[in-house]
């Protein structure tokens, strides 16, 4: 697992976090429409925490096993039951109610844990093959010499 960042946020951090997520996810190999979708989904989860859970929360971003994950958590009162399903699209006349619907459709996986002590939204997006692996460099040649008669104790790898 490679942690990209973990930090608390408030209303004042929303725009900066959106740019941070885009930069970090992009540096992991996510690009194009998939990058845009992931950034929008994370943004929606952060905005939901700010608007509906007391104005603050925590965002964590990491890669593991070929995916990038974002976890938004808050200490709000939980998501009301009619919204938890998230399969119903808000009407064209509604001013709110699209966040969870979008989140579930933009990512490869979206998991919600919610209750009276808060909500945790875990978003997952597959990365292009091998994108989250550290860059491996070629082996270096080393020479180890032990004291001796000059011939024994030499080792080259």
C-alpha positions in Angstrom: 0.0 0.0 0.0 1.3 3.5 -0.9 -0.4 6.3 0.9 -0.7 9.4 -1.2 -2.1 11.7 1.4 -4.4 11.8 4.5 -5.8 15.0 5.9 -8.7 16.7 7.5 -10.8 19.2 5.6 -13.4 21.9 5.9 -15.4 24.0 3.4 -12.3 26.1 2.7 -10.3 23.1 1.5 -12.7 21.7 -1.0 -11.2 23.3 -4.2 -7.6 22.6 -3.1 -8.5 19.0 -2.4 -10.0 18.6 -5.8 -6.8 19.7 -7.4 -4.7 17.6 -5.0 -6.7 14.4 -5.9 -6.4 15.2 -9.6 -2.6 15.6 -9.3 -2.0 12.6 -7.2 -4.3 10.3 -9.1 -2.8 11.5 -12.4 0.7 10.8 -11.1 -0.4 7.2 -10.4 -1.3 6.7 -14.1 -5.0 7.5 -14.0 -5.8 9.7 -17.0 -8.5 11.0 -19.3 -12.2 10.4 -18.6 -11.4 7.9 -15.8 -9.3 10.5 -14.0 -12.1 13.1 -14.4 -14.7 10.6 -13.1 -12.6 9.7 -10.1 -11.9 13.3 -9.2 -15.6 14.2 -9.5 -16.6 11.3 -7.3 -14.1 12.2 -4.6 -15.2 15.8 -4.8 -18.9 14.8 -4.4 -18.0 12.7 -1.3 -16.1 15.7 0.2 -18.9 18.1 -0.5 -21.4 15.8 1.0 -19.4 15.7 4.2 -19.1 19.5 4.3 -22.8 20.1 3.5 -24.4 17.3 5.5 -22.0 16.3 8.3 -21.0 19.4 10.2 -18.7 21.0 7.7 -15.6 18.9 8.1 -14.2 15.4 7.6 -11.1 13.4 6.6 -9.9 12.4 3.2 -7.4 9.6 2.6 -6.0 8.6 -0.8 -3.8 5.5 -1.5 -2.9 2.9 -4.0 -2.9 -0.9 -3.5 -3.0 -3.9 -5.8 -3.5 -2.0 -9.0 -6.3 0.3 -7.7 -6.5 3.8 -6.3 -8.8 4.4 -3.3 -10.2 7.4 -1.7 -11.9 7.3 1.7 -14.0 10.2 2.9 -15.1 10.0 6.5 -17.1 12.3 8.8 -18.8 12.3 12.2 -22.2 13.4 11.0 -25.5 11.8 11.9 -25.4 9.4 8.9 -27.1 9.3 5.6 -30.9 9.1 5.7 -32.2 5.7 4.6 -33.9 6.9 1.3 -30.5 8.2 0.1 -28.4 5.2 1.1 -29.4 3.1 -1.9 -28.3 5.8 -4.4 -29.9 4.1 -7.4 -32.6 6.7 -7.8 -31.6 9.7 -9.8 -32.9 13.0 -8.6 -35.5 14.7 -10.7 -34.4 17.4 -13.1 -36.1 20.0 -10.9 -34.3 19.0 -7.7 -31.4 21.2 -6.5 -29.7 18.4 -4.5 -29.6 14.6 -4.3 -27.3 13.8 -7.1 -24.0 13.2 -5.1 -24.4 9.6 -4.1 -26.0 8.7 -7.5 -23.0 10.2 -9.3 -20.4 8.6 -6.9 -21.8 5.1 -7.6 -21.7 5.5 -11.3 -18.4 7.3 -11.7 -16.1 4.8 -9.9 -15.5 1.1 -10.4 -16.7 0.5 -6.8 -18.3 2.7 -4.1 -18.9 1.4 -0.6 -20.8 3.3 2.0 -20.8 2.7 5.8 -23.2 5.0 7.6 -24.8 5.3 10.9 -25.4 7.8 13.8 -21.7 8.1 14.5 -20.8 9.1 10.9 -20.2 8.0 7.4 -17.4 6.4 5.5 -17.3 6.5 1.7 -14.7 4.3 0.0 -14.2 4.9 -3.7 -12.1 2.5 -5.9 -10.8 2.9 -9.4 -8.6 0.5 -11.3 -5.3 1.9 -12.5 -3.8 1.1 -15.8 -1.8 -2.1 -15.5 1.3 -1.6 -13.3 0.8 2.1 -12.8 0.9 1.9 -9.0 4.1 -0.2 -8.8 7.3 1.6 -7.8 9.8 2.2 -10.6 12.4 -0.5 -10.5 15.9 0.3 -11.6 18.5 -2.1 -12.9 20.7 -3.9 -10.5 24.0 -2.2 -9.6 27.3 -4.1 -9.8 29.0 -4.2 -6.4 32.4 -5.6 -5.4 33.0 -7.0 -2.0 36.6 -7.6 -0.9 37.6 -9.3 2.3 41.1 -9.2 3.7 43.2 -12.1 2.6 45.9 -13.1 0.2 44.5 -11.0 -2.6 42.7 -13.9 -4.4 40.3 -15.3 -1.9 37.5 -13.2 -0.5 36.7 -11.4 -3.7 33.1 -11.4 -4.8 31.5 -9.5 -7.7 27.7 -9.4 -8.2 
